[in-house]
Amino acid sequence: MTNEPGYDVTIIGSGPGGYVAAIRAAQLGLRTAVVEKDALPGGTCLHWGCIPTKALLHTAEILDAARHAGAFGVKVAGIELDLAAAQRYKDKTVTVNAKGVEYLFKKNGVTMLRGRGRLAGPGRVEVRPAAGPPSVIATRFVVLATGSAIRGLPGIEFDGERVLHSDHALGMTRVPGSLAVLGAGAVGVEFASIYASFGAKVTVVEILPRLVPVEDASLGEELEKAFVKRGIEVHVGTQVERVERRDAGLRIHASKGEAPVVIDAEALLVAVGRRPVTEDLGLEGTGVRVHRGFVEVDSMMRTGEPGVYAIGDIVPTQALAHVASHEGIVAVEHAAGRNPRPVNYDKIPSCTYCQPEVASVGLSEEEARKRGHDVAVGTFPFSAIGKAKILGDTRGFIKIVAERRYDEVLGVHIIGPHATELIAEASSALHLEATAESLFHAVHAHPTLAEAMGEAALAVHGRAIHI
């Protein structure tokens, strides 16, 4: 076993939490190392999640736009999907981004150590490379940023051909004639959207009462209408009981209440979430507490072990890349002796990139009422917005949830064109504790989709202009 030079901060994992933490630590003058098991930094988000899925979604959007180009006076002949070319575009996008992270490490003086990292006693981290002897790092602080892994279901075994997980769905070499998607969270509805655009007959099955069940109820209901209009079959409130393998594909046996539901599909994508990766990190005998697989931390991301922090998908907060990044900044700033502001988990934007897009920040109407707020709601449809009509996409709406007495905006919920970009204004508004009235008085340019934000703010007080 060899010994490496000492560091101030050693970060295990280089996903959006780990690599951002590393760069910030280096900016603060800390000697920083990142331990990464894969060849390139970026973690699941960059290689198997956020970035590649959005690349395929962009391909799907261009394909759909070409199909409807005639409505805008553009004739396009011979429209077809070249899946191999789409995969090359996706892979190139991933590689360019990963090499960008490598460049940022070099620019900021971050040392990247390839191998698997684990705690090896106070102030020590063991690095085990794929080949060769392990080494031990002396370090003042450790940040655990090992992310999450795909969660399966008992009795439904992945085989990569018929029964798929999200990694398989990203690398498919042909479009199945039919695809069932089990789970209607962000991953499930995004892949449903991709493969419906690619030409598959898609069926979505969700055990909870609506699509994107963590969102405001109105968004899930509107998304179901849009999916059905696109030809996507939707079964919500439906429990899958077993999957039967047949010569021609799969038969999925499910039930909705007392009624049986049978779905035939060539392939099944299981998208029922992810689990934290906390095994083999050397946590045994330390003060790090793990509950239901998650590492417990305080508002500064400290674990129960002195000098050890944890961030991202291994802690019980929103499993979002931007959350992990901000947690990483909090952790290393605290380690550097700063006094960082804790992450405000009530004001985290959430984005789902299906068509139509879904985005939200703050409290849903239901959650606001549960917390005892006297709620006022304003909703404004994109169908009344000139720019949406220009784009030919008038699906959806913006919904603002406000506190009635003081008019403070508690939550904003969007479904429709460019929802994932529009949510940024709402996120800023919540952090500034804006009122619905002030959100309207921030003049929105015409013609823009953002006008719907100002109109929804007026609708809170029953004063919307264009409806």
C-alpha positions in Angstrom: 0.0 0.0 0.0 1.4 3.4 -1.0 0.8 6.8 0.5 -0.2 9.9 -1.4 0.6 13.5 -0.4 -1.8 15.1 2.0 -4.8 17.3 1.0 -7.1 19.7 2.8 -10.2 18.2 1.2 -10.8 14.9 -0.5 -14.0 14.4 -2.3 -15.2 10.9 -3.2 -17.2 11.1 -6.4 -17.2 13.7 -9.2 -20.8 14.1 -10.1 -22.5 17.5 -10.0 -22.1 17.6 -6.3 -18.5 16.4 -6.1 -16.9 18.3 -9.0 -18.6 21.6 -8.0 -17.4 21.1 -4.4 -13.9 20.4 -5.6 -13.7 23.5 -7.8 -15.1 25.7 -5.0 -12.7 24.2 -2.5 -9.8 24.9 -4.8 -11.0 28.5 -5.3 -10.9 28.9 -1.5 -7.2 27.9 -1.5 -7.7 24.4 -0.2 -5.5 21.5 -1.5 -8.2 19.4 -3.2 -8.4 15.9 -4.5 -11.2 14.1 -6.2 -11.5 10.3 -6.1 -13.4 9.0 -9.2 -13.9 5.4 -10.2 -14.7 6.2 -13.9 -12.4 7.3 -16.6 -14.0 10.8 -16.9 -15.6 13.0 -14.2 -19.2 14.0 -14.2 -21.0 11.1 -12.5 -24.4 9.7 -13.4 -25.8 13.1 -14.3 -23.4 13.8 -17.0 -22.9 10.3 -18.3 -26.2 8.5 -17.7 -28.7 11.1 -16.6 -29.3 14.8 -17.1 -27.1 15.4 -20.1 -27.6 12.4 -22.4 -31.3 12.2 -21.8 -31.7 15.9 -22.7 -29.7 15.3 -25.8 -32.1 12.5 -27.0 -35.0 14.8 -26.0 -33.6 17.5 -28.2 -33.4 15.0 -31.1 -37.0 14.1 -30.4 -38.0 17.8 -30.4 -36.3 18.4 -33.8 -37.9 15.3 -35.2 -41.4 16.5 -34.1 -40.6 20.0 -35.4 -39.7 18.6 -38.8 -43.0 16.6 -38.9 -45.0 19.8 -38.3 -42.9 22.1 -40.4 -45.5 22.4 -43.1 -47.8 24.4 -40.7 -45.1 27.1 -40.8 -44.6 27.1 -44.6 -41.6 24.8 -44.6 -41.7 21.7 -46.8 -39.6 18.8 -45.4 -39.5 15.5 -47.3 -38.3 12.1 -46.2 -38.3 12.7 -42.5 -36.8 9.8 -40.6 -34.9 9.1 -37.4 -31.3 8.0 -37.7 -30.9 6.5 -34.3 -27.2 5.7 -34.7 -26.5 9.4 -35.6 -28.6 10.5 -32.6 -26.6 8.3 -30.3 -23.3 9.7 -31.7 -24.6 13.2 -31.1 -25.6 12.2 -27.5 -22.2 10.6 -26.8 -20.3 13.6 -28.2 -22.3 15.9 -26.1 -21.4 13.9 -23.0 -17.7 13.6 -23.8 -17.4 17.4 -24.5 -19.0 18.2 -21.2 -16.9 15.6 -19.3 -13.7 17.0 -20.8 -14.9 20.4 -19.8 -15.0 19.3 -16.2 -11.5 17.9 -16.5 -10.3 21.2 -17.9 -11.9 23.0 -14.9 -10.0 20.6 -12.5 -6.7 21.5 -14.2 -7.5 25.2 -14.3 -8.2 25.2 -10.5 -5.5 22.9 -9.4 -7.8 20.0 -8.4 -6.0 16.6 -8.4 -8.1 13.7 -9.8 -7.3 10.2 -8.4 -8.9 7.3 -10.3 -10.2 4.5 -8.2 -12.8 3.7 -5.6 -12.6 5.7 -2.4 -13.4 4.8 1.1 -12.8 6.1 4.6 -9.7 4.5 6.2 -9.7 6.0 9.6 -9.7 9.6 10.9 -8.2 11.9 8.3 -7.5 9.1 5.9 -9.0 7.9 2.6 -8.1 4.7 0.8 -8.1 4.8 -3.0 -8.4 1.5 -4.8 -7.6 1.7 -8.5 -9.0 -0.8 -11.0 -5.4 -2.1 -11.4 -2.5 -1.8 -9.1 -2.1 -1.5 -5.3 -4.3 0.8 -3.2 -3.0 4.0 -1.8 -3.9 6.1 1.3 -4.5 9.8 1.3 -4.0 12.0 4.4 -6.8 14.6 4.4 -8.2 17.2 6.8 -11.8 16.9 5.4 -13.7 14.3 3.4 -16.8 15.0 1.3 -18.9 11.9 0.4 -20.5 12.4 -3.0 -21.0 8.9 -4.3 -24.5 9.5 -5.8 -27.1 6.9 -6.4 -27.7 3.7 -8.4 -30.7 2.3 -10.3 -33.4 0.8 -8.2 -35.1 -2.4 -9.4 -38.2 -4.3 -8.5 -38.4 -7.8 -7.0 -39.4 -10.3 -9.6 -38.7 -8.0 -12.6 -35.1 -8.7 -13.5 -33.3 -6.5 -15.9 -31.9 -8.2 -19.0 -31.0 -5.2 -21.2 -33.1 -6.5 -24.1 -36.7 -6.7 -23.0 -36.6 -5.5 -19.4 -34.7 -2.2 -19.3 -33.5 0.4 -16.9 -32.6 4.0 -17.9 -29.0 3.2 -18.9 -30.3 0.6 -21.3 -32.9 3.1 -22.7 -30.1 5.6 -23.4 -28.1 3.2 -25.5 -30.7 1.4 -27.6 -29.7 0.6 -31.2 -33.3 0.3 -32.4 -36.6 1.7 -31.5 -39.0 -1.0 -30.2 -42.4 -1.2 -31.8 -44.0 -0.8 -28.4 -42.6 0.2 -25.0 -44.2 0.1 -21.6 -42.8 2.4 -19.0 -43.2 1.5 -15.3 -43.0 4.7 -13.2 -44.1 8.2 -14.2 -41.6 10.3 -12.4 -39.2 12.5 -14.3 -37.2 9.6 -15.7 -40.2 7.7 -16.8 -42.1 10.5 -18.5 -39.0 11.8 -20.2 -38.2 8.4 -21.8 -41.9 8.0 -22.7 -41.7 11.3 -24.5 -38.5 10.4 -26.3 -39.7 7.0 -27.6 -43.1 8.2 -28.5 -41.5 10.8 -30.7 -39.1 8.2 -32.1 -42.1 6.1 -33.2 -42.8 3.6 -30.5 -46.2 2.8 -29.2 -45.7 3.9 -25.5 -47.7 3.0 -22.5 -47.0 4.5 -19.1 -48.0 2.8 -15.8 -47.9 4.6 -12.5 -49.0 3.3 -9.1 -49.9 6.7 -7.8 -53.0 8.7 -8.9 -51.2 10.9 -11.5 -48.2 11.4 -13.7 -45.2 13.3 -12.1 -46.8 12.6 -8.7 -44.4 14.9 -6.7 -45.6 17.9 -8.7 -48.7 20.1 -8.1 -51.7 17.9 -9.0 -52.8 20.2 -11.8 -49.5 19.6 -13.7 -49.9 15.8 -13.6 -53.5 16.0 -14.8 -52.5 18.4 -17.7 -49.6 16.2 -18.7 -51.8 13.1 -18.9 -54.1 15.0 -21.3 -51.2 16.0 -23.4 -49.7 12.5 -23.4 -53.0 11.0 -24.4 -53.3 13.5 -27.2 -49.8 12.4 -28.4 -51.0 8.8 -28.5 -49.3 7.7 -25.3 -51.5 5.4 -23.3 -51.6 6.2 -19.6 -52.6 4.0 -16.6 -52.4 5.8 -13.3 -53.4 4.3 -10.0 -52.3 1.0 -11.5 -50.3 -1.7 -9.7 -48.0 -4.0 -11.7 -48.3 -7.6 -10.4 -46.1 -9.6 -12.7 -44.4 -9.6 -16.0 -44.8 -12.6 -18.3 -42.1 -13.2 -20.9 -43.5 -14.3 -24.2 -42.1 -15.2 -27.6 -43.3 -11.9 -29.1 -42.3 -9.7 -26.1 -43.8 -9.1 -22.7 -47.2 -9.3 -21.2 -47.6 -7.1 -18.1 -50.3 -8.0 -15.7 -51.5 -5.2 -13.5 -54.6 -4.0 -11.7 -56.4 -0.8 -11.1 -58.6 -1.2 -8.1 -60.5 -4.4 -8.7 -60.1 -4.2 -12.5 -57.4 -6.2 -14.2 -55.1 -4.4 -16.7 -53.1 -6.3 -19.3 -50.5 -4.6 -21.4 -48.5 -6.2 -24.2 -45.2 -4.6 -25.2 -42.0 -5.5 -26.9 -40.0 -4.0 -24.1 -40.5 -2.7 -20.5 -38.6 0.3 -19.0 -38.6 0.1 -15.2 -38.2 3.7 -13.9 -39.1 3.5 -10.2 -36.3 5.6 -8.8 -32.8 5.3 -7.5 -31.1 4.3 -4.3 -28.2 6.0 -2.5 -24.7 4.4 -2.9 -23.4 4.1 0.7 -22.0 0.6 0.7 -18.3 0.0 0.9 -17.4 3.5 2.0 -15.8 2.5 5.2 -18.6 3.9 7.3 -18.5 1.1 9.8 -17.2 2.1 13.2 -17.4 5.8 12.4 -19.9 8.5 13.6 -21.6 8.6 10.2 -25.2 7.6 10.7 -27.1 5.9 7.9 -30.9 5.7 8.0 -32.8 3.8 5.3 -29.7 3.9 3.1 -29.2 7.7 3.4 -26.4 9.5 5.3 -27.8 11.9 7.9 -26.3 15.4 7.8 -27.0 18.8 9.4 -27.6 22.1 7.6 -23.9 22.4 6.9 -23.8 18.9 5.3 -21.8 17.6 8.3 -22.1 13.9 9.2 -21.7 12.6 12.8 -18.0 11.9 12.1 -15.8 15.0 12.6 -14.4 16.3 9.3 -16.7 14.2 7.1 -19.4 15.8 5.0 -22.0 14.2 2.7 -23.9 15.7 -0.2 -26.1 14.8 -3.2 -28.1 11.7 -3.7 -26.7 9.9 -0.6 -28.4 12.4 1.7 -32.2 12.6 2.2 -32.8 15.7 0.2 -34.1 16.3 -3.3 -32.2 14.0 -5.7 -31.4 16.8 -8.2 -28.0 17.8 -9.7 -28.4 21.4 -8.8 -29.2 20.5 -5.2 -26.1 18.4 -5.0 -24.0 21.3 -6.4 -25.2 23.7 -3.9 -24.8 21.2 -1.0 -21.2 20.8 -2.2 -20.5 24.5 -2.0 -22.0 24.7 1.5 -19.9 21.7 2.6 -16.5 23.0 1.4 -17.2 26.6 2.4 -18.0 25.4 5.9 -14.8 23.3 5.9 -12.9 26.4 4.9 -14.2 28.3 7.9 -16.7 30.3 6.1 -20.3 30.8 7.2 -22.3 29.6 4.2 -26.1 30.0 3.9 -27.8 26.6 4.2 -29.7 25.3 1.1 -33.4 26.3 1.3 -35.0 23.1 0.2 -38.5 24.7 0.0 -37.2 26.9 -2.9 -35.6 24.4 -5.2 -36.6 24.4 -8.9 -37.7 21.1 -10.4 -37.6 20.5 -14.1 -39.0 17.6 -16.2 -38.1 17.8 -19.9 -40.8 15.7 -21.5 -43.1 17.3 -24.1 -44.8 19.4 -22.8 -42.2 20.4 -20.3 -43.0 20.6 -16.6 -41.3 22.8 -14.0 -42.0 24.1 -10.5 -40.5 25.9 -7.5 -41.8 26.3 -4.0 -45.0 24.9 -2.5 -47.8 23.1 -4.4 -51.3 24.3 -3.7 -51.9 21.2 -1.6 -48.7 21.6 0.4 -49.4 25.3 1.0 -52.8 24.5 2.4 -51.4 21.7 4.6 -49.0 24.1 6.1 -51.9 26.4 7.1 -51.6 29.1 4.5 -54.6 31.0 3.4 -54.0 30.4 -0.3 -54.9 32.5 -3.4 -54.2 30.9 -6.8 -53.8 32.5 -10.2 -53.6 30.4 -13.4 -53.0 31.6 -16.9 -53.0 29.4 -20.1 -50.4 29.6 -22.9 -53.3 29.5 -25.3 -53.9 33.2 -24.6 -50.2 34.1 -25.2 -49.3 35.5 -28.6 -45.7 33.9 -28.6 -47.2 30.5 -27.9 -49.4 30.8 -30.9 -46.5 31.9 -33.0 -44.6 28.7 -31.9 -47.6 26.6 -32.5 -47.5 25.2 -29.0 -50.3 26.5 -26.8 -50.4 23.6 -24.4 -50.4 24.1 -20.6 -50.4 27.1 -18.2 -48.6 28.9 -15.4 -50.0 28.6 -11.9 -49.0 30.8 -9.1 -49.8 29.9 -5.4 -49.7 32.9 -3.1 -50.4 33.7 0.5 -53.7 35.7 0.5 -53.1 38.2 3.2 -49.5 39.3 2.4 -49.6 38.3 -1.3 -46.2 36.5 -1.0 -45.6 34.0 -3.8 -45.3 30.5 -2.2 -45.0 28.4 -5.4 -45.0 28.6 -9.2 -46.0 25.6 -11.4 -45.6 25.5 -15.1 -46.5 23.1 -17.9 -46.0 24.1 -21.5 -43.4 25.4 -23.9 -40.0 26.2 -22.5 -41.3 25.7 -18.9 -37.8 24.6 -17.7 -36.4 28.0 -18.8 -39.4 30.1 -17.6 -39.1 28.7 -14.0 -35.9 30.7 -13.4 -37.8 33.9 -13.0 -40.1 32.2 -10.5 -37.1 30.8 -8.6 -35.6 34.3 -8.2 -39.0 35.6 -7.2 -39.3 33.1 -4.3 -35.8 33.8 -3.1 -36.5 37.5 -3.0 -39.8 36.8 -1.2 -41.7 38.6 -4.0 -45.4 39.2 -4.0 -47.7 38.4 -6.8 -48.3 42.1 -7.3 -44.5 42.8 -7.6 -44.1 39.8 -10.0 -46.6 41.5 -12.3 -45.0 44.9 -12.0 -41.7 43.4 -13.3 -42.7 44.2 -16.9 -42.6 41.3 -19.2 -41.6 41.9 -22.8 -44.0 41.3 -25.6 -44.3 39.0 -27.4 -42.7 36.4 -25.0 -43.9 33.3 -23.3 -42.9 35.0 -20.0 -45.9 37.3 -20.4 -47.9 34.3 -18.9 -46.0 34.8 -15.7 -47.2 38.4 -15.3 -50.7 37.4 -16.3 -50.8 34.5 -13.8 -49.7 37.0 -11.1 -52.6 39.2 -12.1 -54.9 36.2 -12.0 -54.1 35.7 -8.3 -56.2 38.9 -7.8 -58.7 38.1 -10.5 -57.3 40.8 -12.8 -55.8 38.9 -15.8 -56.0 40.9 -18.9 -55.9 38.5 -21.9 -58.5 36.0 -20.7 
